[in-house]
């Protein structure tokens, strides 16, 4: 046993303890046939990333679960890794090149990829090191990267398998296009934002000169790609013009008028312009009616096929088109109109629907099993309400656009034959066309959506498609911990990918958490100026304080407000535990954690409370109620152990009875050891440091057995009895504090109660903790009360002689002064309220406040007079 320093300094402890864990190999999970596996795969942070509070929150939850299961006897694997983050990483490296006056095109594809790999090797490990400072007990020996050889093999296997099943195809469709990132996006990568805009009402003349159609649009520039007008077939207003044509303003092109049930008769004028290359609904109408497809925007959001507007940016073209419509007499009116606009999840610029040749995953067949496993309860969401979110999306899922016009990422394994046009899709790099064997083949220039490889993460990281021992033992995994914001991006795709590729669910539970917000409830970000750097918090308060702050009070699925000052409170909690541990150690002579044969009443009370806590914490952890478990442990340590039991034990520790002293030591050591075990998953550093200094049975706390509920340590009657004594002690202390009685002043204490034996047994604790000079226990009907201060609890009436608590003359003088002051205040209040001008002219709320003050003054006077009377 070694002595702990007087002050706990996280900066002197955390790295030392983490290195000890690494050197001991405690994070590494072995395939052990005698143990149940418990597996979590980390949601892979971007290789571009650095630790933010969202990571800290997510990873703290996972670390708590993995440490709990590891201590509970499972072979607990927390598999780490990071994501190549296609768009995000390419943007970062392109920014670096711009600062050097270069572009990726200056370097060429191979040169640019060399630059990205160099950047990844330089900065990619930053977040891993930051996760270590947080205390993450990942199995770093199994660390994966979404573009390493193991994951790349899984990506090729999946792509080829789905292509052969005709579940991956290439085709022209309307997709989401980001002109800023110059790449396609999936539906899940589009964030919809309400923005102010306008509704332009434009006149389209009928070709036969018989009239006009009025069309309303929020994007007038797209009329350059209009190839038709649609009306509802049941709309009587337009039945005579269906099949006719009208003239496209500014362009002069004749376009047909078609009838389609897609059009809502009650919306606007009931006429809708059709721009098949730039709207998904128009695209479907155009297919049904064989309308022409005219692309009018390029990949940079500039006009093409638009005559004099060619080359203009989309917003510049909008202004020019509107000006020309007005000049030509085609603009009928303009209205303010707020509407939902799709934006890129990465750069937040407006997304353009674009007709483009892309690769897609056919989702409907894959969705069936992914829906079934959730509806049948094989995969459960915690909280359950998020299963409805998931199922709603899966029932309405559209084909997934998986090709991205980037250079960084998994290359699409498809090669086009320049001679016969055949497409060769292969797990290995193709060297010739599989159809005509020509060597003139070219690989598709696009890469796969980052989420394609992330969707395989639970099984690709364990070696799939190879049948590895790790895959056999640790898969399916157990719990996925993630935020509600990526249920569509990631969770859904992992479930259908696993069901299709491994014929198994990827995990049985999806634990959903909210996001970290600032004290005002706003989302945190650097741009908003309310971001908090967790690394700085760790440096100032320690990792344990940060972890405990973000987990206490949290419940699954709900957002959490982060208060920096609570980190200070949690550091104070750590100091409280540290000082309590030092006290225990300074009084220890025993060298093992066995309990004494004889237990005193306070011993049975604290052990019973600890046992109940153990059962509740295990239940809370098993239900993923981590915040509730943390708060219960906090309350027990602060109140039950530190404020009560240690104080109760001091008389025995300082007494002459050696057996009683040893008994107190043993209960203190046992209780402290169990506390450290319960708290360890939440605050791993300080608990391990204290544990190593105490007599202990395991070589490290991280692998010590997690406490279990023990019926032999349940003393409900003793617990109830001692709680009655504690209630009485609290009430006495509260009354003495109200009266300003110093702790050194002793007074005879008479306890009138039906619980005679309980309070007789508790008499020494009144003397120790409640300032009693002696304790007398009487029946409930005991009548003497003259000159007594009375304190009541549900189980007892406690009497203390007033003269023993205070100097009667000094107290009488003090009360008379207070009475005089209170009467003067009341006189002033009543004078004010008697003033008719004040009562009639002052606001009602002000007058009512004055009346309330007067009533309070009267009540105060009555209380003081009662106190003076009691002194007599």
C-alpha positions in Angstrom: 0.0 0.0 0.0 1.4 3.4 -1.0 0.5 6.8 0.1 -1.6 9.1 -2.1 -0.5 12.7 -2.7 -2.4 15.3 -0.8 -3.9 16.7 -4.0 -5.2 14.8 -7.0 -3.6 16.1 -10.2 -5.1 14.5 -13.4 -2.1 15.7 -15.5 0.2 13.6 -13.4 -2.0 10.5 -13.4 -3.8 10.0 -16.6 -1.0 9.3 -19.1 0.8 7.1 -16.5 -2.4 5.0 -15.9 -3.2 4.8 -19.7 0.3 3.5 -20.4 -0.1 1.0 -17.6 -3.3 -0.3 -19.3 -1.6 -0.5 -22.7 1.4 -2.3 -21.3 -0.8 -4.7 -19.5 -2.7 -5.5 -22.7 -6.0 -5.0 -20.9 -7.8 -3.5 -23.9 -7.0 -6.5 -26.1 -9.9 -9.0 -26.4 -9.0 -12.6 -26.8 -11.3 -15.3 -28.3 -12.1 -17.2 -25.2 -14.5 -20.2 -25.4 -15.1 -19.9 -21.7 -16.3 -16.3 -22.0 -19.2 -14.7 -23.8 -18.1 -12.1 -26.4 -19.3 -8.5 -26.2 -18.5 -6.4 -29.2 -18.8 -2.7 -30.1 -17.5 -1.3 -33.3 -16.6 2.4 -32.9 -18.5 4.8 -35.3 -15.3 5.6 -37.3 -14.4 9.3 -36.9 -13.3 11.0 -40.1 -9.6 10.9 -40.8 -9.9 14.7 -41.1 -11.3 15.0 -37.7 -10.2 16.1 -34.3 -12.0 15.4 -31.0 -15.1 17.5 -30.4 -17.7 17.2 -27.7 -19.9 15.0 -29.9 -17.1 12.4 -30.2 -16.4 12.7 -26.4 -20.1 12.0 -25.7 -20.3 9.1 -28.1 -17.1 7.5 -27.1 -17.7 7.9 -23.3 -20.9 6.0 -23.7 -19.2 3.2 -25.5 -16.3 3.1 -23.1 -18.6 2.9 -20.1 -20.4 -0.1 -21.7 -17.2 -1.9 -22.7 -15.5 -1.4 -19.3 -18.6 -2.7 -17.5 -18.8 -5.8 -19.7 -15.0 -6.4 -19.5 -15.2 -6.3 -15.7 -18.3 -8.4 -15.7 -16.4 -11.3 -17.3 -17.1 -10.9 -21.0 -14.4 -11.0 -23.7 -15.2 -7.3 -24.5 -13.9 -6.0 -27.8 -14.2 -2.4 -28.7 -12.9 -2.3 -32.2 -11.5 1.1 -33.3 -10.9 2.7 -36.6 -11.4 5.7 -38.8 -13.1 6.7 -42.0 -11.5 7.9 -45.2 -14.3 10.5 -45.4 -14.2 11.0 -49.2 -15.7 14.5 -49.7 -14.4 15.9 -46.4 -10.8 14.8 -46.9 -10.6 15.8 -50.5 -11.9 19.3 -49.6 -9.2 19.6 -46.9 -6.4 18.6 -49.2 -7.7 20.8 -52.0 -7.8 23.8 -49.6 -4.1 23.0 -48.7 -3.3 23.0 -52.4 -5.1 26.3 -53.0 -3.0 27.9 -50.3 0.0 26.8 -52.3 -1.4 28.2 -55.5 -2.2 24.8 -57.0 -5.3 22.6 -57.9 -5.7 18.9 -58.0 -5.7 19.1 -61.8 -2.1 20.5 -61.6 -1.0 17.3 -59.9 -3.1 14.8 -61.8 -5.1 12.0 -60.2 -2.2 9.9 -59.1 -0.2 12.9 -57.8 -3.3 14.2 -55.9 -3.9 10.8 -54.3 -0.2 10.7 -53.2 -0.8 14.1 -51.6 -4.0 12.8 -49.8 -2.2 9.7 -48.5 0.6 11.9 -47.2 -1.9 14.2 -45.5 -3.7 11.2 -44.0 -0.4 9.8 -42.6 0.5 13.1 -41.1 -2.8 14.1 -39.5 -4.9 10.9 -39.6 -3.7 9.6 -36.2 -4.5 12.9 -34.4 -8.0 11.9 -33.3 -6.8 8.5 -32.2 -4.4 10.0 -29.8 -7.1 12.4 -28.6 -9.4 9.4 -28.0 -6.7 7.9 -25.8 -6.5 11.0 -23.7 -10.3 10.6 -23.1 -9.6 7.1 -21.7 -11.0 5.1 -24.5 -10.2 1.4 -23.9 -10.2 0.4 -27.6 -8.4 -2.7 -28.8 -5.8 -0.7 -30.7 -4.2 -3.9 -32.0 -7.2 -4.4 -34.2 -7.5 -0.8 -35.5 -9.0 -0.5 -39.0 -9.2 2.1 -41.7 -12.1 2.1 -44.3 -9.5 2.1 -47.1 -7.1 -0.5 -45.7 -6.7 -3.8 -47.6 -9.1 -5.7 -45.4 -11.9 -3.1 -45.8 -11.1 -2.6 -49.5 -11.6 -6.4 -50.1 -15.0 -6.3 -48.5 -16.0 -3.3 -50.6 -15.1 -5.1 -53.8 -16.8 -8.3 -52.7 -20.0 -6.4 -51.9 -20.1 -4.4 -55.1 -19.5 -7.4 -57.3 -22.1 -9.5 -55.4 -24.8 -6.9 -55.7 -24.0 -6.2 -59.3 -24.3 -9.9 -60.2 -27.7 -10.0 -58.4 -28.7 -6.9 -60.4 -29.0 -4.9 -57.2 -26.4 -2.5 -58.4 -26.9 -0.9 -61.8 -25.8 2.2 -63.7 -28.4 4.5 -65.2 -29.5 8.0 -65.9 -31.7 9.5 -63.2 -32.4 12.7 -61.4 -29.8 12.8 -58.6 -28.8 15.3 -56.0 -25.8 17.3 -57.2 -23.6 19.7 -55.2 -22.1 22.3 -57.6 -19.6 23.3 -54.8 -18.3 19.8 -54.1 -18.9 18.9 -57.8 -20.3 15.4 -56.9 -23.5 13.5 -56.7 -25.1 13.0 -53.2 -27.4 10.4 -51.9 -30.8 11.5 -50.5 -29.6 11.1 -47.0 -26.8 13.6 -47.7 -29.2 16.4 -48.4 -30.3 18.6 -45.5 -33.5 20.5 -46.0 -33.5 24.1 -44.8 -36.4 26.6 -44.8 -35.3 29.7 -46.8 -37.0 32.9 -47.8 -37.5 33.1 -51.6 -40.0 34.2 -54.2 -42.7 32.8 -56.4 -42.6 34.2 -59.9 -45.8 33.9 -61.9 -44.9 33.7 -65.6 -47.2 33.8 -68.7 -46.7 31.0 -71.3 -48.6 31.9 -74.5 -50.6 29.1 -76.2 -49.3 28.4 -79.7 -52.6 29.0 -81.4 -52.9 32.5 -79.9 -56.1 31.6 -78.0 -54.7 32.6 -74.6 -52.0 32.1 -72.0 -51.2 29.7 -69.2 -49.9 31.2 -65.9 -47.1 29.2 -64.4 -45.7 29.8 -60.9 -42.1 28.8 -60.1 -39.4 29.3 -57.4 -36.6 28.7 -59.9 -37.3 30.7 -63.1 -33.8 30.0 -64.5 -34.8 26.3 -64.9 -37.4 27.3 -67.5 -34.5 27.2 -70.0 -34.9 23.4 -69.7 -38.7 23.2 -69.8 -40.0 20.7 -72.3 -43.7 20.6 -71.4 -46.6 21.8 -69.2 -48.7 19.4 -67.1 -52.3 19.7 -65.9 -54.5 17.3 -64.0 -56.7 15.2 -66.3 -59.7 16.0 -64.0 -59.2 19.7 -64.2 -62.2 21.1 -66.2 -60.3 24.4 -66.7 -57.8 22.9 -69.0 -59.5 19.9 -70.6 -59.7 21.7 -74.0 -56.0 22.5 -74.2 -54.5 19.1 -73.4 -52.6 17.9 -76.4 -52.0 21.4 -77.6 -48.7 23.3 -77.3 -47.5 26.6 -75.8 -44.5 28.8 -76.4 -41.6 28.8 -73.9 -40.9 32.5 -73.1 -37.5 33.9 -74.0 -36.5 30.6 -75.8 -39.4 30.4 -78.3 -39.5 26.7 -78.1 -42.9 25.0 -78.7 -43.7 22.6 -75.8 -46.6 20.2 -75.4 -49.4 20.3 -72.7 -50.0 16.9 -71.1 -52.4 15.6 -68.5 -51.0 13.8 -65.5 -52.4 13.0 -62.1 -49.2 14.2 -60.4 -50.5 17.8 -60.7 -52.5 19.0 -57.8 -55.5 21.0 -59.1 -55.8 23.2 -56.0 -52.2 24.2 -55.9 -51.3 27.5 -57.7 -52.9 27.8 -61.1 -53.1 24.0 -61.6 -50.5 24.2 -64.4 -46.9 23.0 -63.7 -43.9 23.5 -66.0 -41.9 20.3 -66.7 -38.1 20.5 -66.4 -37.3 16.7 -66.6 -33.5 17.1 -66.2 -33.8 19.2 -63.0 -36.7 17.9 -61.0 -37.4 14.2 -59.9 -41.2 14.5 -60.2 -40.9 16.2 -63.6 -38.5 13.4 -64.6 -41.2 10.8 -63.9 -43.9 12.7 -65.7 -41.6 13.2 -68.7 -40.9 9.4 -68.9 -44.7 8.7 -68.8 -45.3 11.2 -71.7 -42.1 10.9 -73.7 -41.1 14.6 -73.1 -37.7 15.8 -74.3 -34.8 15.9 -71.8 -32.8 19.1 -71.9 -29.9 19.6 -69.4 -29.5 23.3 -68.7 -26.9 23.3 -65.8 -23.4 21.8 -65.8 -21.6 20.3 -62.9 -20.5 23.7 -61.6 -24.1 25.1 -61.6 -23.6 27.1 -64.8 -26.0 27.4 -67.6 -25.6 25.2 -70.7 -28.0 24.7 -73.6 -29.5 28.1 -72.7 -28.6 30.4 -75.6 -27.4 33.8 -74.4 -27.4 32.7 -70.8 -24.8 30.0 -71.3 -21.9 30.3 -68.9 -23.8 32.2 -66.3 -23.9 31.0 -62.7 -27.4 29.7 -61.7 -28.1 32.7 -59.5 -26.8 35.1 -62.0 -28.9 33.5 -64.7 -32.0 33.7 -62.4 -31.6 37.5 -62.2 -31.1 37.8 -66.0 -34.0 35.6 -66.8 -36.4 37.5 -64.4 -35.2 40.8 -65.9 -35.9 39.6 -69.5 -39.3 38.1 -68.5 -40.3 41.4 -67.1 -39.0 43.3 -70.1 -40.8 41.0 -72.5 -44.1 41.3 -70.6 -44.1 37.7 -69.5 -43.8 38.3 -65.7 -47.3 38.6 -64.2 -46.4 39.0 -60.5 -43.8 38.1 -57.8 -44.7 36.9 -54.3 -42.5 36.4 -51.2 -42.4 32.7 -50.6 -40.6 30.6 -48.0 -39.8 27.1 -49.0 -37.7 24.1 -48.1 -34.4 24.0 -50.0 -32.1 21.0 -50.2 -28.5 21.8 -49.2 -25.3 19.7 -49.1 -24.6 18.2 -45.7 -20.9 18.9 -46.1 -20.6 22.4 -47.6 -24.2 23.6 -47.0 -24.6 25.1 -50.5 -27.9 24.6 -52.4 -28.1 21.2 -54.1 -29.3 21.0 -57.7 -31.5 18.1 -58.9 -29.6 16.9 -62.0 -30.2 14.3 -64.7 -27.0 12.3 -64.6 -25.5 8.9 -65.4 -24.7 7.3 -62.0 -24.4 4.0 -60.2 -27.2 3.0 -57.9 -28.1 0.4 -55.3 -31.6 -1.0 -55.9 -33.1 -0.5 -52.4 -36.6 -2.1 -52.3 -35.4 -5.7 -52.4 -32.7 -5.0 -49.7 -35.1 -3.1 -47.5 -37.5 -6.0 -47.0 -35.2 -8.0 -44.6 -33.9 -4.8 -43.0 -37.5 -3.9 -42.2 -38.4 -7.4 -40.9 -35.5 -7.6 -38.4 -36.5 -4.4 -36.7 -40.3 -5.1 -36.8 -39.6 -8.6 -35.3 -37.4 -7.2 -32.6 -34.2 -8.8 -33.7 -32.7 -5.3 -33.8 -33.9 -3.0 -31.1 -33.6 0.8 -30.9 -33.1 2.5 -27.6 -35.3 4.5 -27.2 -37.8 2.6 -29.2 -39.3 5.7 -30.8 -36.4 5.8 -33.2 -37.4 2.4 -34.7 -40.4 4.3 -36.1 -38.0 6.9 -37.7 -36.0 4.1 -39.2 -39.0 2.1 -40.5 -40.6 5.2 -42.0 -37.4 5.9 -44.0 -37.0 2.2 -45.0 -40.6 1.9 -46.2 -40.2 5.0 -48.4 -36.5 4.4 -49.4 -35.4 5.3 -53.0 -32.5 3.8 -54.9 -29.2 4.8 -53.4 -26.9 6.8 -55.6 -23.4 5.4 -54.7 -21.1 7.0 -57.3 -19.2 10.2 -56.4 -17.3 12.4 -58.8 -14.2 12.5 -56.5 -10.7 11.2 -56.7 -10.3 10.1 -53.0 -12.2 6.9 -52.2 -12.8 3.4 -53.2 -12.7 3.3 -57.0 -15.7 1.7 -58.7 -14.6 -1.7 -59.9 -16.0 -1.4 -63.3 -14.1 -1.2 -66.6 -15.6 -0.1 -70.0 -14.4 -1.8 -73.2 -13.5 0.8 -75.8 -14.0 -1.8 -78.5 -17.3 -3.7 -77.7 -18.8 -1.4 -75.0 -19.1 -4.2 -72.5 -18.8 -3.3 -68.8 -16.5 -5.7 -66.8 -17.2 -5.7 -63.0 -14.6 -7.6 -61.1 -13.2 -8.1 -57.6 -9.7 -8.0 -59.0 -8.3 -5.2 -61.2 -9.4 -6.1 -64.7 -6.7 -6.3 -67.4 -9.0 -7.2 -70.3 -12.7 -7.1 -71.4 -14.3 -10.3 -70.1 -16.5 -10.3 -73.2 -14.2 -9.7 -76.2 -10.9 -9.9 -74.3 -9.8 -6.6 -75.7 -7.0 -4.8 -73.7 -8.6 -1.4 -74.5 -10.5 -1.0 -71.3 -10.9 2.1 -69.0 -11.9 2.0 -65.4 -14.9 4.1 -64.3 -13.4 7.4 -63.0 -15.8 7.7 -60.1 -15.4 6.5 -56.5 -18.0 5.0 -54.2 -19.9 7.0 -51.6 -18.0 7.0 -48.3 -21.1 5.4 -46.6 -20.8 2.4 -48.9 -17.7 1.2 -47.1 -19.0 2.4 -43.7 -22.1 0.3 -44.3 -19.9 -2.8 -44.1 -18.0 -1.7 -40.9 -19.4 -4.2 -38.4 -18.2 -7.2 -40.4 -15.5 -5.9 -42.8 -13.5 -4.9 -39.7 -13.5 -8.5 -38.5 -12.1 -9.9 -41.7 -15.2 -10.6 -43.9 -15.5 -11.9 -46.6 -12.9 -14.3 -45.3 -14.2 -16.6 -42.6 -11.8 -15.4 -39.9 -11.8 -16.6 -36.3 -12.6 -13.1 -35.1 -15.6 -12.9 -37.4 -16.8 -16.3 -36.1 -16.4 -15.3 -32.4 -17.2 -11.6 -32.2 -19.9 -11.2 -34.9 -22.7 -10.3 -34.8 -21.7 -7.4 -32.7 -23.8 -6.3 -29.7 -24.5 -2.6 -29.4 -24.1 0.2 -31.9 -23.9 3.6 -30.2 -24.6 6.6 -32.4 -26.5 9.8 -32.8 -30.0 10.1 -34.2 -28.7 12.3 -37.0 -27.1 9.4 -38.9 -29.8 6.8 -38.7 -30.3 7.1 -42.4 -26.7 7.7 -43.4 -25.3 4.8 -41.5 -27.5 2.7 -39.3 -30.0 1.7 -42.0 -27.3 0.9 -44.5 -25.4 -1.3 -42.0 -28.5 -3.3 -41.2 -29.5 -4.0 -44.9 -25.8 -4.6 -45.9 -25.3 -7.1 -43.0 -28.6 -8.9 -43.7 -27.7 -9.3 -47.4 -24.0 -10.1 -47.1 -23.7 -12.0 -43.8 -27.3 -13.2 -43.6 -27.3 -12.0 -40.0 -28.1 -8.8 -38.1 -25.0 -6.6 -37.5 -25.9 -5.9 -33.9 -28.9 -6.5 -31.6 -29.2 -3.0 -30.1 -28.9 0.5 -31.5 -28.3 2.9 -28.6 -29.3 6.4 -29.8 -28.1 9.5 -28.1 -28.8 13.1 -28.8 -26.4 15.9 -29.6 -24.4 18.2 -27.2 -25.8 21.7 -27.0 -24.7 24.9 -25.3 -26.4 26.2 -22.1 -29.0 28.0 -24.2 -29.9 24.9 -26.1 -28.2 25.9 -29.3 -26.2 23.5 -31.4 -22.4 23.9 -30.9 -20.1 24.9 -33.7 -17.0 26.9 -34.3 -18.8 29.2 -36.7 -21.4 30.0 -34.0 -18.7 30.8 -31.5 -20.1 28.5 -28.9 -17.9 25.5 -29.5 -15.9 23.9 -26.6 -12.6 22.1 -27.2 -12.7 18.9 -25.1 -8.9 18.6 -25.2 -8.7 22.0 -23.4 -11.3 20.8 -20.9 -9.3 17.6 -20.3 -6.1 19.7 -19.8 -7.9 21.9 -17.2 -10.2 19.6 -15.3 -9.1 16.0 -16.3 -10.7 13.5 -18.5 -12.8 12.0 -15.7 -14.4 15.3 -14.9 -15.4 15.7 -18.6 -16.7 12.2 -18.9 -18.8 12.4 -15.8 -20.1 15.8 -16.7 -21.4 14.7 -20.1 -22.9 11.5 -18.9 -24.7 12.5 -15.7 -28.3 13.6 -16.3 -28.3 12.2 -19.8 -30.9 9.8 -21.1 -30.9 7.9 -24.3 -32.1 9.8 -27.4 -32.2 13.2 -25.8 -30.0 16.2 -26.4 -27.7 17.3 -23.6 -26.8 20.8 -22.6 -23.1 21.2 -21.7 -22.1 23.6 -18.9 -18.3 24.1 -18.5 -18.8 25.0 -14.8 -20.1 21.5 -14.2 -16.7 20.2 -15.1 -15.4 22.1 -12.1 -18.2 20.5 -10.0 -17.1 17.0 -11.2 -13.5 17.8 -10.5 -14.6 18.7 -6.9 -16.4 15.3 -6.8 -13.1 13.6 -7.8 -11.3 15.6 -5.1 -14.0 14.5 -2.6 -13.4 10.8 -3.5 -9.6 11.4 -3.4 -9.7 12.9 0.1 -12.0 10.2 1.4 -9.7 7.6 0.0 -6.7 9.3 1.7 -8.6 9.3 5.0 -9.3 5.6 4.7 -5.7 4.8 3.8 -4.3 6.8 6.7 -6.4 4.7 9.1 -5.8 1.3 7.6 -3.9 -1.5 9.3 -5.7 -4.4 7.5 -4.2 -5.7 4.3 -7.2 -7.5 2.7 -10.8 -6.6 1.8 -12.6 -9.2 3.9 -15.5 -8.0 5.9 -15.5 -8.4 9.7 -17.5 -11.2 11.3 -19.3 -8.7 13.5 -21.1 -5.8 11.9 -22.3 -2.8 13.8 -25.6 -1.1 12.9 -23.9 1.6 10.7 -22.0 -1.1 9.0 -25.1 -3.1 8.1 -26.7 0.2 7.0 -23.9 1.2 4.6 -23.4 -2.3 3.3 -27.1 -2.7 2.7 -27.3 0.6 0.9 -24.2 -0.3 -1.2 -25.7 -3.7 -2.1 -29.0 -2.0 -3.2 -26.9 0.5 -5.2 -25.0 -2.3 -6.9 -28.2 -4.0 -8.0 -29.7 -0.8 -9.3 -26.5 0.3 -11.2 -26.3 -3.1 -12.9 -30.0 -2.8 -13.9 -29.5 0.7 -15.1 -26.4 -0.2 -17.2 -28.2 -3.2 -18.7 -31.0 -0.8 -19.7 -28.5 1.7 -21.0 -29.6 4.2 -18.4 -26.0 5.4 -17.9 -26.9 8.9 -16.7 -29.2 7.5 -14.0 -26.5 5.0 -12.9 -23.9 7.7 -12.7 -26.1 10.0 -10.6 -26.8 7.2 -8.1 -23.1 6.4 -7.7 -22.4 10.1 -7.2 -25.1 10.5 -4.5 -23.9 7.4 -2.7 -20.3 8.5 -2.6 -20.9 12.1 -1.7 -23.7 11.6 0.8 -23.9 8.0 2.1 -20.1 7.2 2.2 -18.3 10.6 2.7 -20.8 12.6 4.6 -22.3 9.9 6.8 -20.4 6.6 7.0 -16.9 8.0 7.3 -18.2 10.4 10.1 -19.9 7.4 11.8 -16.7 5.3 11.6 -14.4 8.0 13.2 -15.4 7.2 16.8 -14.4 3.6 16.3 -11.2 4.4 14.4 -10.2 6.7 17.2 -11.4 4.5 20.0 -9.5 2.1 22.3 -11.4 -1.0 21.2 -9.1 -2.8 18.7 -11.8 -5.1 17.4 -14.2 -2.2 16.8 -11.4 -0.3 15.0 -10.6 -3.2 12.8 -14.2 -3.7 12.0 -14.6 -0.1 10.9 -11.4 -0.3 8.8 -12.6 -3.4 7.0 -16.0 -2.0 6.2 -14.4 1.2 5.0 -12.0 -0.6 2.8 -14.6 -3.0 1.4 -17.1 -0.2 0.7 -14.4 2.0 -0.9 -13.2 -0.8 -3.1 -16.7 -1.6 -4.3 -17.3 2.1 -5.0 -14.2 2.3 -7.1 -15.4 -0.7 -9.1 -18.9 0.8 -9.7 -17.4 4.2 -10.6 -14.6 2.8 -12.8 -16.5 2.7 -16.1 -17.4 6.3 -15.7 -14.2 7.8 -14.2 -11.5 5.3 -15.0 -8.4 7.2 -14.3 -8.9 8.3 -10.7 -10.5 5.0 -9.7 -7.5 3.0 -11.1 -5.0 5.3 -9.4 -6.7 4.9 -6.0 -7.2 1.2 -6.5 -3.5 0.6 -7.2 -2.7 2.4 -3.9 -5.1 0.2 -1.8 -4.8 -3.4 -0.8 -6.5 -5.2 -3.8 -7.2 -8.6 -5.1 -6.8 -8.0 -8.9 -3.7 -6.7 -10.6 -5.7 -3.8 -12.1 -9.1 -2.3 -11.5 -9.9 -2.4 -15.2 -10.1 -6.2 -15.0 -11.4 -6.5 -11.5 -14.8 -8.2 -11.2 -17.8 -5.8 -11.3 -19.8 -6.0 -8.1 -22.9 -8.2 -8.0 -26.0 -7.9 -5.8 -25.4 -10.2 -2.7 -28.5 -11.3 -0.7 -26.2 -11.8 2.3 -25.4 -8.1 2.4 -29.1 -7.0 2.4 -30.2 -5.7 5.8 -33.5 -4.0 5.1 -34.7 -3.8 8.7 -31.3 -2.4 9.9 -31.3 0.0 7.0 -34.8 1.2 7.8 -34.0 1.6 11.5 -30.8 3.5 11.0 -32.5 5.8 8.4 -34.9 6.8 11.3 -31.9 7.8 13.4 -30.3 9.7 10.5 -33.6 11.6 9.9 -33.6 12.7 13.5 -29.9 13.7 13.4 -30.6 15.7 10.2 -33.5 17.5 11.8 -31.6 18.4 14.9 -28.6 19.7 12.9 -31.0 21.8 10.8 -32.7 23.3 13.8 -29.4 24.1 15.5 -28.1 25.7 12.3 -31.3 27.8 12.1 -30.8 29.0 15.7 -27.1 29.7 15.1 -26.0 27.1 17.8 -22.2 26.3 17.4 -21.3 22.6 16.9 -19.3 22.7 20.1 -22.3 23.5 22.3 -23.8 20.3 23.7 -27.4 19.8 24.9 -29.4 17.0 26.5 -31.5 15.3 23.9 -34.8 13.6 24.7 -36.2 11.4 22.0 -39.9 10.6 22.3 -40.7 7.6 20.1 -42.3 4.2 19.6 -39.0 3.0 18.1 -37.3 2.7 21.5 -34.7 0.0 20.6 -33.7 1.8 17.4 -33.0 5.1 19.1 -31.3 3.5 22.1 -28.9 1.8 19.6 -28.5 5.1 17.8 -27.7 7.1 21.0 -23.9 7.2 20.4 -24.5 8.8 17.0 -26.6 11.6 18.4 -23.6 12.4 20.7 -21.1 12.2 17.8 -23.1 14.0 15.1 -26.0 15.9 16.7 -24.3 17.7 19.6 -26.0 15.6 22.3 -24.5 15.7 25.8 -26.7 12.7 26.7 -29.6 10.9 25.1 -32.7 9.9 26.9 -35.3 7.8 25.0 -38.9 8.3 26.2 -42.4 7.0 25.2 -44.3 9.0 22.5 -46.6 10.4 25.2 -43.8 12.1 27.2 -45.3 15.5 28.1 -42.5 17.8 29.4 -42.0 20.6 26.9 -41.6 23.8 28.9 -38.4 25.6 28.0 -37.7 23.0 25.3 -36.9 23.3 21.6 -38.9 20.7 19.7 -37.9 18.9 16.6 -40.1 16.4 14.9 -39.6 13.6 12.3 -42.1 10.9 11.2 -40.7 8.5 13.8 -39.8 10.8 16.7 -40.3 14.0 18.7 -37.0 15.4 19.9 -36.8 17.8 22.9 -33.7 19.9 23.8 -33.5 22.4 26.7 -33.4 25.9 25.2 -31.1 27.1 28.0 -28.5 24.5 27.0 -28.6 25.6 23.4 -28.3 29.4 23.7 -27.5 32.2 26.2 -31.1 33.2 27.1 -30.3 36.8 27.9 -28.2 37.3 24.8 -30.8 35.6 22.7 -33.7 37.6 24.2 -31.7 40.8 23.5 -31.1 39.7 19.9 -34.7 38.9 19.3 -35.9 42.2 20.7 -33.7 44.0 18.3 -35.0 42.0 15.4 -38.6 42.6 16.6 -38.0 46.4 16.7 -36.5 46.3 13.1 -39.4 44.2 11.8 -42.0 46.6 13.3 -40.4 49.6 11.7 -40.4 47.8 8.3 -44.1 47.0 8.8 -44.9 50.6 9.8 -43.3 51.8 6.6 -45.2 49.3 4.5 -48.6 50.2 6.0 -47.9 53.9 5.7 -47.2 53.4 2.0 -50.4 51.3 1.5 -52.4 53.9 3.4 -51.4 56.5 0.8 -54.4 56.8 -1.6 -52.3 58.4 -4.3 -49.9 55.4 -4.3 -52.6 52.8 -4.3 -54.6 54.4 -7.1 -51.7 55.4 -9.4 -49.1 52.7 -9.0 -49.3 49.6 -11.2 -51.4 46.8 -9.7 -48.4 44.5 -9.6 -46.4 47.0 -7.6 -49.2 47.6 -5.1 -49.7 43.8 -4.7 -46.0 43.4 -4.1 -46.1 46.0 -1.3 -49.1 44.2 0.3 -47.2 40.9 0.1 -44.2 42.5 1.9 -46.5 43.8 4.6 -48.0 40.3 5.1 -44.5 38.8 5.3 -43.5 41.5 7.9 -46.5 40.6 10.0 -45.6 36.9 9.9 -42.0 37.6 10.8 -43.2 39.7 13.8 -45.4 36.9 15.0 -42.6 34.4 14.7 -40.2 36.6 16.7 -42.8 37.2 19.4 -43.4 33.5 19.6 -39.6 32.9 20.0 -39.4 35.5 22.8 -42.4 33.9 24.5 -40.7 30.5 24.3 -37.6 31.9 26.0 -39.8 32.9 29.0 
